[in-house]
Amino acid sequence: MPWGAVRLRAVAIAGPVWMLLLALMLRADALWGFALGWSLLLFVARRQSRRALRGLTARREVYPNAFEGDVVSVDVVLENRSTRTAVLVEVGDSFGPGHADRQRLLEPGPLPGRRRRRLRYRTACSRDWGHHSLGPLTLTGGDAAGLFPLSVPLGAIAGFSVFPRVHEVAGIERVGARATLAPRETTIARPGQSSAYMGVREWRPEDGLRRIHWPASAHRGTLAVKEFEVDLEPQFVLFLDLERRHRAGTGRKSALEYVVRTAASLLWTATQRGQSVAIHGSSRNPVLVPPGRGEAHLAHALDELIRVGMDGAEDVLDLVERHRPSLAFGSSVAVLFATIRVDVGRVEACLQALRERGVQPLLVFVNGDSFAPVDKWPLPRERLLQSQHALRALLRENGVPGAILGAEHDLATELPRADLFAEPA
């Protein structure tokens, strides 16, 4: 409330007291009546302000996520459940993903009883990726003169996810996943291991207990199991390096920032190409997103991605080895390292094992030593150049597409570059 309005309100409320004092000093009966009338008006205004918000409710309607920089429309539904007309009511809201920390006040005007009104405001997601809060909503009302404003919070604080800004990653079409079986009529349903439900059949000794269809078993009187169609969808599996000892940098210039933003762009690009995407990451809260496709699955994958922290203890190569038996033939696997301090021999062995399974690898190295050190000394420049040269030689000798990203690179410019994953020369 402006300072001038505050002073005017204080004078209006203290007016009867001054009139009473003046009446005592001047012994004027008219001033006594004026003070009494003024007090009565204040009493009525106070009572009116307490009744102004009775029967009023409000709720927010907004899509729960957006990308950085997106403009979001937020709907607030104000409902008057009483029979009285609500006047001079304001609705306030706080949009956490925006830099403006003030509430956006909406003046809906007189709202008749038993009516509902939809209000809308638009704002931008100007904060960085992560989970933010919305609200709570507040209703502010009062008397006609505005002497006794009253604010009431409504509802709990809601969550809102801001995803990293994504970029089309050029060049990954050459490492796109393929069908998991030899060519055959794809419109014919065949038994397999996908998530597409096909039917039920009799139980066999090699079937696990998790596949038993209990309702069908009870109906038939014998054990029956679920049968799924063969998986023909191309899969793009992303492994994240979230090991604690690879932490480096802070804010927008950090290893975690580059890992998350690069991963988001890879997932988005693969989804746009119609691939089924999955994520694996080992941290304090493990990241496991099973294969899926479509915008809804991408939103789920990005929501899990922005929750990660670089606080894991498992090496990413160990993570790949642990999940390698479950990788479908013909899949594409992208391994996103947060460091260039890797054992070249182990990386080469991992590549060989993936190729033996019919999996096409893609390697991305984030040079953690290009960021400000957190809990380790940076590599000397000579050793840094040697490590980069060894990794490029590894990619060239094994014919594996890959890239090395560092603090000197702008991801918005680097990721869409056509030769980012060019075939190693």
N, C-alpha and C positions, 0 to 999 in steps of 0.2 A: 504494500500500500504506500503511495507517495507520502512524503513528509507533510505536505500541505494538508492532505486529506486526514492524516493522523491528528494534526493539531486541531482541525475543524471538528473532528469527532470528539476529541477531548473537551473542547469548549462546549459542545452541545450536551454532553453527558454531565458536565460539572455546572451547567447553567442553573438548574434549580437550587443548588447549594448557594450560589452567589446571590440569587434572587431572595432567598430566605434571609441571608445576612443583611442584604440591603433593606428588606422589609423591617427587620428588627431595628436597624439604625434610623430609618426614616419614619417608622411607625405608620406605614402606608398599607391600608387594607387591600388596595388594588394589587400591590406587589405580592401579597400573600396569595391571592387568587391566581395570579399569573404563575407563581412558583408551583402551586398545586396543579394547575392545568398542564404545565410543562412536565411535571413528574408523572402525571397520568399518561401523557403521550409517550414518554420513555418506557413506561411499564407495558403499554400496548405494543410498542415496537419490539421490546425484548421478547414478549410472548409470541409475536408474529415470527421473529427470527427462529425461535425454537421449533415452530410448526412448519417452517418453510421446506425442510428436507424430509418431512415424514412421507413415507410411501414412495420415495424416489430410489431407484436402483440404476446401476450402470454396469455395463460389461464391455470388454474390449474384444474386437475381432481383427486378427492380423495373422498373416502367414508366418510360421515360426522361424523362418530363416531367410537369409538373403546374402548376396555377395558384397564385398567391400565396394563402397561407392554407389550402390543401388539406391534408388529413391523408393521408399516404402509408403504405401497407403495404410493408414490405421483407422479403422472404424470404431466408434464408440456409440453403443446403443443405450440411450437414456430412456427409461420407462417410468411413467407416473402411475402408480397403482392405486393412488387415492382418488377421491372424487373432486378434490380442490384443484384449481389451476395453480401450477407452480410458476412463479415469476422470479426474475433476477437470479437465476441459477447458473452457475459456471461449472464446467467439468474440467478438471486438471489431470494431466498425465505426464509421466516422465519416460522419455525414450532413451534408454541406456546406450544403445549403439551410436547415438549422435553425440557430438562434442558439446552441444548446448545442454547445460545441466539444469536449466530452468524448465518448469512445466509449461506445457502448451495449454492455454486457457481457451475454452470454447464457450461462446455466449449463445445458447440455443433460443433464447426468447421465451415468451409465455408458453407453457406446455399444459394443455387441458388435461383434466383427469381421465384416467383409463386410456391414455394415449402413449405412443412410443415414437421416438424420434432418433434417426440415425445421423450421427455427426462424423465428419471425416477430416483428418489432417494428413499432410504429406511431409515427410522428412527424409533425410539422407543417412545412410550408414557410413558415417565419417570416421568411425573408430576402426582399429585393426581387427583382424580375425580373432575369434574367440567366442566365449559365451558371455552374454550380457543380460541385464535385467530390464524389465518393463514394469512401470508402475511403482506403487499402487495408484489406482485411480482415486481422485478426490472430488467430492461434491462440495461446492461452496454456495451458500445462500444467506439470506438475511432479511431484514425488514426493508420496506420501500425506500427509506431514507439512507440505508446502508450504515446505520450506526452500530449494529450488533451482528457483524458477519460471523458465520459459523461454517467450519470445514469438517467434513466427515470422510475418513479413508474407507475405501471399498475394495474388497477382494485382496487376494495375496499377490505377492510379487511374482510375475511370470518370467520365464526364460526366453531368450532369443539368441539364435546362433548366427554369427557372421562368418561366412566362408571366405577363404583367401580369393583374391582376384585371380582368375584362371586365364591361361593363354593357350592358343593352339600350338601343340608341340609338333614341329615339322619333322618328318623323316621316320616316325615310328610305324608308318604303314608297311615298311619293308620287313618289320619284325612282327607283323600282325599274326595273331593266332590262326590256326587252321582247324578244320573239322576234325573231330577225334576219331573218326573211322574212315576206311577207304570209301571212295565214291559209291553211292547207292541211292535208291529212291528215298529222299528225305521225308516224303509225306506219309510213309508207312511207319506206324508206331512199332518200335522194337524194344525188347528188354534191355535195360542198361542201368546207369548209375546217376542219372540227372535228377533234378528236383521236380520234373513233370510227372504227375501221377498217372499211371496207365491202368491199373486194376489190381486184382488179387489173384493169387494162385495157392496151391497147396504148399505146406511147409516142407522144406528139405533139410537134411542134417547139416548142410554147410551154411544155412541161413542163420543170421544172428537173431537174438531175442528182440532187439530194437525194431526189427522190421515186421514183427507180428501184428496183424490187424485184428485186434481183440473183438470188435463187434462182428466182423465176418466169421471169426472163429466160433463165436457163440452161436451164430445162426446156422453154420454148417455142422457144428458138432466136432470138427477137427481143426487143427491149427492151420491158419491161412496167413500169408505174408503179403505185404504191399509190394507191388512191382512198378518200377519206374521206366520211363522211356530212356533210350540211349541219349547221351549228352552230345549234341552236335553243335552247340554254341561255342564260338571262339572265346577263349578265356584269356584275360590279362591279369596276372597275379603280381602284386607289388609287395616287396619285402622292404621294411624300413629299418634303418640302423638307428636305434634309440639308446645305445649304450652310454652310460653315464660318463665314462672316461673320455668320450669324444665331444663333450660340451665345449663350446667356444663362442665368444662374442656375446653381445647383448642386443635386445631390441630387434630392429629390422636388419641389422648386420650381425647375424649369429648363425651357427650351423643349424640349429633347430628351425629357424625362420626359413632358411633356404631348403631344408628337407621338406617341410610342410608345404611350402608354396610350389616346389617342383612336383611333389607327389600329387597335389590337387590338380595341377595342369595335366599330368599324365593320366590320371583317372578320368578327367573331363574329356580329354581327347579320345581315349579308348572308348568311352561311353558314346560319344558322338559318332564313332565309327561302327556302332552296333555291337561292340564286344561286351562280354560278361566280365566284370571286374571283381577282384578280391584283394584284401589287404591283410598282411601279417606283420605284427610288430611286437617286440618283447620289451616291456617296460614295467614299472610298478603296477600299472593297470594295463594288462595285455590288450593289444588291438587285434581283433579277429573278425573280419567281415567276410562271410562266405560269398561265393560267386553269385552274381545277380546282374541284371541289366535294367536299363530304363532310368528315367529321371528320379523316380522315388528312391531307387536303390542308390543312385549317385548321391542324393541328399543324405541318405543314411551313412554312406561311406565317408563323406566329407564331415558330417557331424562327429563321427568317431575320430576322424583325423585331427580335428582341432582340439581334441581332448588329450592328445599325447603329450608326454614330457620326456626329456632326455634324461631318464633316471633308471634305465634298465641295466641288467648285469650280463645279458646273453649276447654273444657275438652274432652279428647278422648272418655270417656264414654257417654258424651252428643252427640258426633258425631256419635257413634254407634247407640244410641237410635234414632237419627234423620233419619238415613238411614235404620234402621231395617225393616220398612214396605216394602222396595223395595228389600229385600234379598229373593232370590228364595229358595224354599223348597229344602233341601238337600245340600245347599252350605256349604263351609268351610269358616270360618271367623277367620283371625289371627289379634289379637289386639296387637300392638307393643307399649308398654309403655316406656317412657323415664325416669321413676322414680319408686322407690318402695314405695314412700310415697302415697299410695292409700287408699281409703276407702274400706276396705274388704267387708263391707256390700253392698256397691253399686256394686262392682265387682260381687259379688254372685248374686245379683238381675239381673244384665246384662246377666250373664250366663244362668240364669233360663229363661229369656225372649227369648234369642236366641234359646234355646233348645225347647221351646214351639212352635217356628216357624219352627222347623225341621232343624235348622242350627247347624253345628258342630263347636265348638269354639276351638281356640288355643291361648294361652297367652304367650307372651314373655316380660319379664321385664328387662330393662336396668337400672342397679343400678347407678343412677346419683350421689349418694353420694360417690361413689368410685373414682370419678374424682375431680380435683381441683375445689373448689366452685367459682362461678362467682358473684352472688348477694344474696347469702344466706349462713347461717352457716351450716356446715355439721352435720348430726346426730351423737350423741355420739355412741360409739361402742355398748353399751348395747342395745340402741333403734334400731340400725341398725340390730343387730342379731335378735331382737324381730320381726322386720318387715319382714325379710327374713323367719323366722320360720312361721309367720302368713300366708305368701303367699304360702309356701309349704303345709301348712295344708289346705288352701283353695283349692289348686289344687288336693290334695289327697282326701279330703272329697267329692268333686264334680266330681272326675274322669276325670279331664280335663288335657290334655297334656300341659306342659308349661316348661319354662326355665327362669333362672335368669342369666343375663350376666353382668359382671363388668369390670373395667379397668384391673383387674388381669388376665382376659381371653384373649387369642389370638384367634380371630375369625376364622382364617385359620385352627386352630386346633380344636376349640370348635364346630363350626357349623357342620362339617362332623362326629362328634362323634355319634356312633350308639345309645347310650342311652340318647341323649340330650333331646328327647321328650318321654322318656320311660313312661309307664303308672305309675302314682303316686302310691306308695306303701301305 
